[in-house]
């Protein structure tokens, strides 16, 4: 039986798609960027070596970016096997890009990155030079389904006859909360009885205080259970988000909403165009700028006026009818596909590939913007990717990076996504409006 090492903090999902293997679980913790240092990762790797005979591992599941330095350290020590990489983010900003480049420089022929859209997969392959595949991570569970609207509204004390917009997710800068609130107040000029509800998890206190005055006529819920969230989806008429996040590769919350019968209005950004269109919602235009808008890494924001226009247009069309969650987006189907992927990757042999940290980087595998990043900081070797980047403050983001370098990477990555023609197939459109 093949041995799979899972570097993750969420073993339940991995346990399902690796059930035909001997699964070795090593829990890792998601960290703020300030907690990223190679001294820390070396300490974690020492514990990993004590817990597991790495020479017997046939495949690694590397979930989240914190797993990538551990994967590199395994390979540095001669333990090279295929890796199923599930980053839940894009290859940006600089610390994430550096972690991915360590893996690319020590690549195994079986390595594969999972992304939630063809848009994100194209960006990974062209920018980071790692093979990527569009597989939803980890799909929508059956609990998300249409229910009784009147009952759901009564449960939360929401008005029975007003059009309700819903946002679910983090109350943080990359989620475009300011643009969403601006769009909502613009919408109320033409739809004065519209009501925005928000179900939020992590709250940025500074951002909340900045936007407090704009939260008038907004109903705010915090940390609802999964079952309560399903009920709130069923209370709404429309899912809306202004997120132009640099991190997420497709967006799970809109798919959850559509599973409950809601159309979605989202920015024309990231992986959203892969599954949202006129059949189940609308896309609002995004503006690019020359400076970071909400952080040093963001150079784009949704147009609030267009977001408001699209909300009005979709509200006039009504909720989704004849809905079925497309197979590619269901939890059961993604688990089945991932079991096949595990079989595919574990068919590759373990390798003993020598790793020389002082060897020159394979610059030809990377995109022009990545090569510009390497040139700007004079990064020539693997040692530079671990040592010099740490000294420069790029790994813990003490220094977010040169503005021109960041803008070049940002526009290249999200330009690739915007240019990708991939769409969910017509036979798997995520619902229709009626």
C-alpha positions in Angstrom: 0.0 0.0 0.0 1.3 3.4 -0.9 2.2 5.8 1.9 0.9 9.4 1.7 2.2 12.1 4.0 -0.5 14.9 4.5 0.9 18.2 5.6 -2.5 19.9 6.5 -4.6 21.3 9.3 -7.8 19.7 7.8 -7.3 16.0 7.7 -11.0 15.0 7.2 -11.1 15.8 3.5 -7.6 14.4 2.8 -8.6 11.2 4.6 -11.5 10.6 2.2 -9.6 11.0 -1.1 -6.5 9.1 0.3 -8.6 6.3 1.9 -6.9 3.7 -0.3 -3.4 4.6 1.0 -1.6 4.4 4.3 -2.1 8.0 5.4 0.5 9.7 7.6 -0.9 12.9 9.1 1.4 15.8 10.2 -0.6 18.8 11.3 0.6 22.2 10.3 -0.7 25.6 11.3 -1.8 28.4 9.1 0.3 31.4 10.1 0.2 35.2 9.5 2.9 36.3 7.2 4.9 37.7 10.1 5.3 34.1 11.4 7.0 33.0 8.2 10.8 32.4 8.6 13.0 29.6 7.5 14.4 29.2 11.0 10.8 28.4 12.1 10.3 26.0 9.1 13.5 24.2 9.9 12.3 23.6 13.4 9.0 22.3 12.2 10.8 20.1 9.7 12.9 18.6 12.5 9.7 17.5 14.2 8.5 16.1 10.9 11.7 14.0 10.6 11.2 12.6 14.1 7.6 11.7 13.4 8.0 10.0 10.1 10.5 8.0 8.0 10.5 10.3 5.0 12.4 7.8 2.9 9.2 5.6 2.7 6.8 8.3 1.6 5.3 7.8 -1.9 3.4 11.1 -2.2 2.9 14.3 -0.2 -0.3 16.3 0.1 0.9 19.8 0.7 -2.1 21.9 1.8 -1.6 25.7 2.3 1.5 27.6 1.7 3.0 26.7 5.1 3.5 23.2 3.7 5.7 24.3 0.8 8.9 25.0 2.8 8.6 21.6 4.4 8.3 20.0 1.0 11.4 21.8 -0.2 13.3 20.7 2.9 12.4 17.1 2.3 13.7 17.3 -1.2 16.8 19.1 -0.1 17.5 16.1 2.1 17.0 13.7 -0.9 13.4 12.6 -0.2 11.7 13.4 -3.5 8.2 12.0 -4.4 5.2 13.5 -6.1 3.4 16.3 -4.4 -0.3 17.2 -4.6 -0.2 20.9 -3.8 -3.4 22.6 -2.6 -2.4 26.2 -1.8 -5.8 27.8 -1.7 -4.2 30.9 -3.0 -2.5 32.4 -6.0 1.3 32.6 -6.6 1.4 36.1 -5.1 2.6 38.2 -3.2 6.4 37.7 -2.9 6.6 35.3 0.1 4.1 32.9 -1.5 5.9 33.1 -4.8 9.2 32.3 -3.2 7.8 29.2 -1.4 6.4 28.0 -4.7 9.7 28.6 -6.5 11.5 26.4 -4.0 9.2 23.6 -5.1 9.5 24.4 -8.8 13.3 24.3 -8.5 13.2 20.9 -6.8 10.3 19.6 -8.9 9.3 15.9 -9.1 7.7 14.9 -12.5 4.5 14.0 -10.7 4.0 17.4 -9.0 0.5 18.9 -9.4 -1.1 22.1 -8.2 -4.9 22.1 -7.6 -6.8 25.2 -8.5 -10.5 26.0 -8.5 -10.7 27.4 -12.1 -8.9 27.1 -15.4 -8.1 30.8 -15.0 -6.0 30.1 -11.8 -4.4 26.9 -13.3 -3.2 28.9 -16.3 -1.6 31.5 -14.0 0.2 28.9 -12.0 1.6 27.1 -15.0 2.8 30.3 -16.8 4.0 32.2 -13.8 5.3 29.6 -11.3 6.2 26.9 -13.8 4.4 24.1 -12.0 1.8 21.9 -13.6 -1.7 22.8 -12.5 -5.2 21.4 -12.9 -8.7 22.8 -12.4 -10.3 20.7 -9.6 -12.7 22.3 -7.2 -11.3 22.2 -3.7 -13.2 20.6 -2.1 -16.7 21.0 -3.5 -20.1 22.0 -2.2 -21.7 19.6 0.3 -25.3 18.4 0.0 -26.4 20.6 3.0 -26.4 23.6 0.7 -29.8 23.4 -1.0 -32.9 25.5 -1.6 -35.3 25.9 1.4 -38.4 27.9 2.4 -37.7 31.6 2.1 -40.4 32.8 4.4 -39.3 30.4 7.2 -35.7 31.4 6.8 -36.5 35.1 7.0 -38.6 34.6 10.1 -35.8 32.7 11.7 -33.4 35.8 11.5 -36.1 38.4 11.9 -35.6 39.7 8.4 -38.5 41.6 6.6 -40.7 39.2 4.5 -41.1 41.4 1.5 -37.9 43.4 0.8 -35.2 42.4 -1.7 -32.3 41.0 0.3 -28.7 41.0 -0.8 -26.3 38.7 1.0 -22.5 38.7 1.4 -20.7 35.9 3.4 -17.0 35.7 4.2 -14.3 37.6 5.9 -14.7 41.3 6.8 -11.2 42.2 5.5 -9.6 44.6 3.1 -9.0 42.0 0.2 -12.8 41.3 0.2 -13.7 44.7 -1.3 -16.0 45.5 1.6 -15.8 49.3 1.1 -16.7 48.9 -2.6 -19.5 46.6 -1.7 -21.0 49.1 0.7 -20.6 51.9 -1.8 -22.4 49.8 -4.4 -25.2 49.0 -2.0 -25.9 52.6 -1.2 -25.9 53.4 -4.9 -28.4 50.6 -5.4 -30.7 52.0 -2.8 -31.2 55.1 -4.9 -33.1 53.1 -7.4 -34.2 50.2 -5.1 -34.8 52.0 -1.8 -36.2 48.9 0.0 -33.1 46.8 -0.8 -31.5 45.4 2.3 -27.9 44.1 2.6 -27.2 41.3 5.0 -23.6 40.2 5.8 -22.5 37.0 7.5 -18.8 37.5 8.4 -16.2 35.4 10.1 -12.8 37.1 10.6 -13.2 40.9 11.2 -10.5 43.4 10.6 -11.2 45.8 13.5 -9.5 48.8 11.8 -11.4 48.3 8.6 -14.7 47.8 10.5 -14.2 51.1 12.3 -13.3 52.9 9.1 -16.5 51.7 7.4 -18.8 51.9 10.5 -20.7 54.9 9.1 -21.4 53.0 5.9 -23.0 50.1 7.8 -26.3 52.0 8.1 -29.2 49.9 6.8 -27.0 46.8 6.9 -27.8 43.7 9.0 -24.6 42.1 10.2 -24.3 38.5 11.5 -21.1 37.0 12.8 -19.7 33.4 13.0 -22.9 31.6 12.0 -22.8 27.8 12.0 -22.9 26.0 8.6 -26.6 25.1 9.1 -27.4 28.8 10.0 -25.5 30.0 6.9 -27.6 27.7 4.7 -30.7 29.2 6.2 -29.4 32.7 5.6 -28.7 31.9 2.0 -32.3 30.8 1.6 -33.5 34.1 3.2 -31.8 36.2 0.4 -32.6 37.1 -3.2 -29.1 37.7 -4.4 -25.5 36.9 -3.4 -23.1 39.8 -3.9 -19.4 40.4 -3.4 -17.0 43.1 -4.3 -13.9 40.9 -3.6 -10.9 41.4 -5.8 -8.8 39.2 -3.5 -5.2 38.4 -4.6 -5.4 35.2 -2.7 -8.4 33.0 -3.6 -8.5 31.1 -6.9 -12.2 30.7 -7.5 -14.5 31.6 -4.6 -16.5 28.9 -2.7 -19.2 31.1 -1.1 -20.8 32.1 -4.4 -21.1 28.4 -5.3 -22.7 27.7 -1.9 -25.2 30.5 -2.5 -26.1 29.2 -6.0 -26.6 25.7 -4.5 -29.3 27.4 -2.4 -30.9 29.0 -5.5 -29.3 32.5 -5.4 -27.9 34.2 -8.5 -24.5 35.9 -7.8 -23.1 39.3 -8.8 -19.3 39.3 -8.6 -16.4 41.2 -10.0 -15.0 40.1 -13.3 -11.9 38.8 -11.4 -9.9 35.8 -10.6 -11.8 32.5 -11.1 -15.3 34.1 -10.9 -15.8 34.2 -14.7 -15.2 30.5 -14.9 -18.6 29.7 -13.4 -20.7 33.0 -13.3 -22.4 34.4 -16.4 -25.8 35.6 -17.6 -27.4 32.2 -16.9 -26.8 32.6 -13.1 -25.9 36.2 -12.3 -23.6 38.8 -13.6 -20.1 40.1 -13.6 -19.1 43.7 -12.7 -16.2 45.5 -14.3 -12.9 45.9 -12.4 -10.6 49.0 -12.5 -6.8 48.8 -12.3 -4.7 51.5 -10.6 -1.0 52.4 -10.2 -0.9 52.1 -6.5 -2.0 49.5 -3.9 -5.7 50.3 -3.1 -6.3 48.5 0.2 -2.9 47.0 0.7 0.6 47.3 -0.9 -0.3 44.2 -3.0 -3.7 45.2 -4.5 -3.8 47.2 -7.7 -7.5 46.5 -8.7 -11.0 47.1 -7.3 -14.5 46.5 -8.6 -16.3 49.5 -10.0 -19.0 50.2 -7.4 -21.4 51.8 -9.9 -21.3 48.8 -12.2 -21.7 46.5 -9.3 -24.8 48.4 -8.3 -26.1 48.3 -11.9 -25.6 44.5 -12.2 -27.3 43.9 -8.8 -30.4 45.9 -10.0 -30.4 44.0 -13.3 -30.2 40.5 -11.7 -32.7 41.4 -9.0 -35.2 42.2 -11.8 -34.6 38.8 -13.2 -35.3 36.9 -10.0 -33.8 33.8 -8.3 -32.4 30.7 -10.0 -34.8 28.1 -11.2 -34.3 24.5 -12.4 -31.1 24.6 -10.4 -28.7 21.7 -10.0 -25.2 22.0 -8.6 -22.8 21.2 -11.5 -21.0 17.9 -11.0 -17.5 19.5 -11.0 -18.6 21.6 -8.0 -20.1 18.9 -5.7 -18.2 17.5 -2.8 -18.8 13.9 -3.8 -17.5 14.4 -7.3 -14.4 16.2 -6.2 -13.5 13.5 -3.8 -13.9 10.9 -6.6 -11.7 12.9 -8.9 -9.1 13.4 -6.2 -8.9 9.7 -5.5 -8.1 9.2 -9.1 -5.4 11.9 -8.9 -3.9 10.2 -5.9 -3.7 7.0 -7.9 -2.1 8.8 -10.8 0.5 10.5 -8.7 1.5 7.5 -6.5 2.2 5.6 -9.8 5.3 7.8 -10.1 8.4 6.4 -8.4 10.3 8.0 -5.5 13.5 9.7 -6.7 16.8 10.5 -5.1 17.5 13.8 -6.8 20.6 15.7 -5.5 19.8 19.3 -4.5 22.6 21.9 -4.5 21.3 25.0 -2.7 24.1 27.0 -4.4 23.1 26.0 -7.9 21.8 28.6 -10.2 18.0 29.0 -10.5 16.3 27.8 -13.7 15.2 31.2 -14.8 13.9 30.0 -18.1 11.0 28.2 -16.5 9.5 31.5 -15.1 7.4 34.3 -16.6 8.9 37.8 -17.5 7.5 39.3 -14.3 9.1 36.6 -12.1 12.4 37.1 -13.9 12.1 40.8 -13.2 11.6 40.1 -9.5 14.7 37.9 -9.5 16.8 40.6 -11.3 15.6 43.4 -9.0 16.6 41.5 -5.8 19.6 39.7 -7.4 18.2 36.3 -6.5 20.3 33.7 -8.3 20.3 30.5 -6.2 18.1 28.4 -3.9 20.1 29.9 -1.0 19.0 33.3 -2.1 15.4 32.2 -2.1 15.7 31.2 1.5 18.4 33.4 3.0 18.5 36.6 1.1 14.7 37.0 0.9 14.6 36.5 4.6 17.2 39.2 5.2 15.3 41.5 2.9 12.1 41.1 4.9 10.2 39.6 2.0 9.3 36.3 3.6 7.6 37.8 6.7 6.5 40.8 4.6 8.3 43.4 6.8 9.0 44.8 3.4 6.1 44.1 1.1 8.3 44.5 -2.0 9.2 47.0 -4.6 6.1 48.7 -6.0 7.1 48.2 -9.7 7.9 44.6 -9.1 4.6 44.0 -7.3 2.6 45.7 -10.0 4.3 43.7 -12.7 3.5 40.4 -11.0 0.0 41.4 -10.1 -0.9 42.5 -13.6 0.7 39.4 -15.2 -1.0 36.9 -12.9 -4.5 38.5 -13.0 -4.0 39.4 -16.7 -3.5 35.7 -17.5 -6.6 34.9 -15.5 -8.6 37.5 -17.4 -7.4 36.3 -20.7 -8.2 32.6 -20.0 -11.2 31.6 -22.1 -12.2 28.7 -19.9 -15.8 28.4 -18.7 -17.8 25.8 -17.0 -19.3 23.6 -19.8 -22.8 24.4 -21.0 -24.0 21.1 -19.6 -22.7 22.1 -16.2 -23.8 25.7 -15.9 -24.3 26.6 -12.3 -28.1 27.2 -12.5 -30.3 29.4 -14.7 -32.4 32.5 -13.8 -36.1 32.6 -14.3 
